[in-house]
Amino acid sequence: MKKIRFQPDVPAEVRAIAQPIALGILKALHRYAETGHGRVKPLAGEFEGLLRLRVGGYRVLFDETG
């Protein structure tokens, strides 16, 4: 299972989203960390090197480290 670490500003950003949506985002992140499955794709251009997890109308940008 992958370990999830959030940047310091992420908790405030998640609290600003409606609770049911925020919980869906966190569940999707947890599922990806456990299984590697989810609506994830690598980004290009300005955000090359990052991955994008799509949850409804939201996009979560993140990277994976070894």
GROMACS elastic network, one bead per residue, 0.5 to 0.9 nm:
[ bonds ]
;  ai    aj funct       b0    kb
    1    32     6  0.89543   500
    1    33     6  0.57440   500
    1    35     6  0.71796   500
    1    36     6  0.85564   500
    2    30     6  0.88680   500
    2    32     6  0.82756   500
    2    34     6  0.63317   500
    2    35     6  0.86604   500
    2    36     6  0.85161   500
    2    64     6  0.88008   500
    3    33     6  0.66945   500
    3    34     6  0.88309   500
    4    29     6  0.81749   500
    4    30     6  0.80217   500
    4    33     6  0.71572   500
    6     9     6  0.79727   500
    6    10     6  0.60876   500
    6    11     6  0.78316   500
    7    10     6  0.55861   500
    7    11     6  0.82437   500
    8    11     6  0.70133   500
    8    12     6  0.84241   500
    9    12     6  0.57712   500
    9    13     6  0.65103   500
    9    14     6  0.89901   500
   10    14     6  0.61134   500
   10    15     6  0.86000   500
   11    14     6  0.51543   500
   11    15     6  0.61965   500
   11    16     6  0.87374   500
   12    15     6  0.50905   500
   12    16     6  0.63615   500
   13    16     6  0.52056   500
   13    17     6  0.69951   500
   14    17     6  0.54326   500
   14    18     6  0.83587   500
   14    19     6  0.84317   500
   14    22     6  0.59406   500
   14    23     6  0.89200   500
   14    25     6  0.88115   500
   14    26     6  0.89595   500
   15    18     6  0.74475   500
   15    19     6  0.73972   500
   15    22     6  0.74319   500
   16    19     6  0.85196   500
   16    22     6  0.86440   500
   17    20     6  0.84550   500
   17    21     6  0.67021   500
   17    22     6  0.58021   500
   18    21     6  0.55212   500
   18    22     6  0.61097   500
   18    23     6  0.86897   500
   19    23     6  0.60448   500
   19    24     6  0.85466   500
   20    23     6  0.52001   500
   20    24     6  0.62752   500
   20    25     6  0.87849   500
   21    24     6  0.50199   500
   21    25     6  0.62855   500
   21    26     6  0.87152   500
   21    55     6  0.85624   500
   21    56     6  0.83574   500
   21    58     6  0.88768   500
   22    25     6  0.50937   500
   22    26     6  0.62615   500
   22    27     6  0.86047   500
   23    26     6  0.50779   500
   23    27     6  0.60487   500
   23    28     6  0.85359   500
   24    27     6  0.50714   500
   24    28     6  0.61270   500
   24    29     6  0.86298   500
   24    55     6  0.73198   500
   24    56     6  0.87342   500
   25    28     6  0.51272   500
   25    29     6  0.62453   500
   25    30     6  0.86444   500
   25    53     6  0.89478   500
   25    54     6  0.86197   500
   25    55     6  0.60107   500
   25    56     6  0.86104   500
   25    58     6  0.81465   500
   25    59     6  0.89996   500
   25    60     6  0.80911   500
   26    29     6  0.50712   500
   26    30     6  0.61371   500
   26    31     6  0.85674   500
   27    30     6  0.50507   500
   27    31     6  0.60646   500
   27    32     6  0.85548   500
   28    31     6  0.50562   500
   28    32     6  0.61487   500
   28    33     6  0.85847   500
   28    37     6  0.88889   500
   28    38     6  0.69506   500
   28    39     6  0.88456   500
   28    53     6  0.81532   500
   28    54     6  0.87547   500
   28    55     6  0.71467   500
   29    32     6  0.51141   500
   29    33     6  0.61548   500
   29    34     6  0.86628   500
   29    38     6  0.82717   500
   29    53     6  0.78706   500
   29    60     6  0.87179   500
   30    33     6  0.50169   500
   30    34     6  0.61901   500
   30    35     6  0.85735   500
   31    34     6  0.51415   500
   31    35     6  0.59033   500
   31    36     6  0.72094   500
   31    37     6  0.68253   500
   31    38     6  0.73467   500
   32    35     6  0.53132   500
   32    37     6  0.50215   500
   32    38     6  0.57056   500
   32    39     6  0.88652   500
   32    40     6  0.85906   500
   32    53     6  0.88046   500
   33    36     6  0.58456   500
   33    37     6  0.81646   500
   34    37     6  0.81700   500
   35    38     6  0.84896   500
   36    40     6  0.89408   500
   37    40     6  0.77090   500
   38    53     6  0.69435   500
   38    54     6  0.79513   500
   38    55     6  0.88864   500
   39    52     6  0.78818   500
   39    53     6  0.54245   500
   39    54     6  0.54136   500
   39    55     6  0.75031   500
   40    51     6  0.65050   500
   40    52     6  0.52945   500
   40    54     6  0.65373   500
   41    50     6  0.87607   500
   41    51     6  0.56181   500
   41    52     6  0.54245   500
   41    53     6  0.68841   500
   41    54     6  0.86968   500
   42    47     6  0.88694   500
   42    48     6  0.73747   500
   42    49     6  0.70119   500
   42    50     6  0.60735   500
   42    52     6  0.62372   500
   43    46     6  0.83349   500
   43    47     6  0.57421   500
   43    48     6  0.50954   500
   43    49     6  0.65998   500
   43    50     6  0.57240   500
   43    51     6  0.56927   500
   43    52     6  0.66785   500
   43    61     6  0.89825   500
   44    47     6  0.55731   500
   44    49     6  0.72385   500
   44    50     6  0.80166   500
   45    48     6  0.52233   500
   47    50     6  0.57962   500
   47    51     6  0.83727   500
   47    61     6  0.88328   500
   48    51     6  0.81890   500
   49    63     6  0.70341   500
   50    61     6  0.64446   500
   50    62     6  0.55630   500
   50    64     6  0.79328   500
   51    60     6  0.81285   500
   51    61     6  0.56991   500
   51    62     6  0.53237   500
   51    63     6  0.56986   500
   51    64     6  0.80104   500
   52    59     6  0.62247   500
   52    60     6  0.55505   500
   52    62     6  0.64757   500
   52    63     6  0.85735   500
   53    58     6  0.83448   500
   53    59     6  0.56757   500
   53    60     6  0.50401   500
   53    61     6  0.65292   500
   53    62     6  0.79557   500
   54    57     6  0.72813   500
   54    58     6  0.59262   500
   54    60     6  0.63976   500
   54    61     6  0.88973   500
   55    58     6  0.52157   500
   55    59     6  0.62117   500
   55    60     6  0.76949   500
   56    59     6  0.80206   500
